Amino acid sequence: MDIEKLQPGLSAEITTMVDDSLVVKHIGGNGVLSTPSMIGLMERAGIQAVQSILPEGYTTVGFEVNVKHFAATRKGKKSHRPGRVA
């Protein structure tokens, strides 16, 4: 595990089926992916991007989020969320 490989620009992607645990229903219908759930998926992707580089027993956490949620992903559809190390 070479910590020098920990550089800005590393990335990973998570694709998940949107289910009841990830949706908000206050807009009606069966629900859409909530913004907090989207951010959680992005953080998981960021962790995946660096986990193999970190020493045993280490992990990473986000400390700042600046995101725009442009389109709804409906329950039962796949959500594709990239994570990038900035």
Order of alpha helices (4+ residues) and beta strands (2+ residues): beta-beta-beta-alpha-beta
